[in-house]
Amino acid sequence: MPEQLISRRTLVARCALAAGYLATQLALVATAGARPEHAFGFRMFSESSTVRLHLLRSVEAPSGHGTILVDAPAGSWNARDAAGTVHRFAWRDRVRAPELSTFDVTMHAAYGADAQVARLRAAIVDVARHIPDDAETRELVLDVTIRKNGREAEVVRLRSGAR
């Protein structure tokens, strides 16, 4: 039986596929710094950052004029629904990952501070959208104290947006 040769069309298709794959990999590596978790980027030494989370709720001021911020200790709070019934709410009901739901404790930011803040930004919006029985909370506020690589601490305030 004569030896079969790869057709020119097949060879061109394989080369195009290989070139496309390599170009995609190169683009992922080149743009790694633009992503909060720096995925596909090589880091010889990982970031040594810590975060501390503190949850607050924006509620109507007792005076009836404006809003005030009140603590939600350990990420839990009691609030009334539209009918006046008190319900217990907890951040952990929606967010189960310990690195995103442990409050008032300094923790290591496993994938870096920027990645942690990006994940928390998504989490606060999700939690706010899924507490429909809370008629008191106007907005959730998360204070994230970040210490990047042992430098001076900075506080980033994340807001869920008006509910």
N, C-alpha and C positions, 0 to 999 in steps of 0.2 A: 504494500500500500504506500503510495507516495506521501511524503511528509507534507503536512498542511502548513501553509504560511498564513500569518495574520494579515488580513486585508488592510489596505492603506486606510480605509475609513475607520476600521476598528482601532488602529494604531493612533490616528489623530484624535479619536474620541477619548482614548485612555490618557493620552498626553494632556488633553484639555481638562479632563477630570482631575488629574494629578496637579496641574497648574492652579486650577480653581481651589482645590483643597489647601495647597500651600499658601495661596494668597489669603484665604480666609484665616488660616492660623497666624500668619504674619499680621493681619489687621487686628486680630484679637490681642496679640502680644503688644502691638504698638499702641493700642487704646486702653490698656489695662489701668493706667493711671487716672483715667477719666471716670472709672467706675468706683463707687464707694468702698467695695470690698477688694478692689484691685485684682479681680479674678483674671487668670491667665498671665499674670505678671510675676516675675521672679523677684523675691525679696530674700536676700541672704540672711538678714536679721529681721525678725518680726517686730511689729510695733508693740511697745510695752505701755499701753494706755489703760487707764481705769475710768469707770463711770459710776456715778451715784444718781439714782432716780428718786424724784420726789413728786408725788401726784397731788394736784390741786383741782378744785372745781370752782367754776365761776357761777355764783348764784345771785339771785335778787337781793339787794341790800335791805336790811330790816327797815330802813327809812322809806323804802319804796322808790328811791332815786338811784338808778344805776345798779352796778353789780359789785360784789366783793369776792375775793378768793378765799376759800376755806380748804383746810387740809383734808386729804383722804388717806388716813393712816393705813399703812400696809396695803394700799391700793383698794380699800373697801370703804363703803359709805352707805348710809341710809337716806332714802329720799322718798317723797310722796309722789303718787301718780296723780292724774287729773281728777280722780274721785276722792283723793285725800288718804288713800291707803298707803301705809309705809311699806317699802320694799328694801331688801338688802341687795346691794350691787357690789360686785368684785371684779376688778381688772382681770384676775385669773380665770374668770368664767369664759373669757374670750381668748386671752393670751396665756398659753400654758408654758412657753419656753422660759426657764428660770432666768436667763440673761436678759429677758424683756419684761419680767414681772416680779422682780425682787426689788423692793423699795427701801430707801434709807439705809442701804448697805453698800459700801464701796466694793465693786467687782471688776475683774479683769475684762477688758473689751476684747473678746477672743479674736475677732476679725478686724480689729482696729476701731478707733472712735468714729470715723466717718461712716463705716458700715453699720455700727450700732445705732447711730443717730438716724440713718436712713430707715432701718428696720423699725425703730421707735416711732418715727413719723408716720409710717404706714399703720402701726399698731394703734396709735391714739385716734386716728380717723376711724379705724374699724370699731374700736370700743365705743366711741361716741355714736356711731350709727346703729349700734345694737343694744342700746339701753332705752327702748321706747317708753317703758313704764316710769322713767325718771322725768317728772315734769318740773323739777326744781333746777336741775343742772342746765345752765345755758351753754357752757363750753367746758371741755376738759383741758387742763394745762399741765404740762410735764416739764419740770425743771431737771435738766440733765447736767450734772457737774462733771466736766471732762478734765482729766489730767493726762496730757499726751507726753509719753516718755519722761515722766517725772518733772515736767515743766510746771509753771504756774497754772492753777486751776482756772477754768473758764466755765461759765454757766450758759447753756443753750436752752432757751425756752421754746417748747413746742406747743402748738395750739391745735385743737381738733377742728376749730372753726365753729361758728354759731350753729346751734341745734334747733 
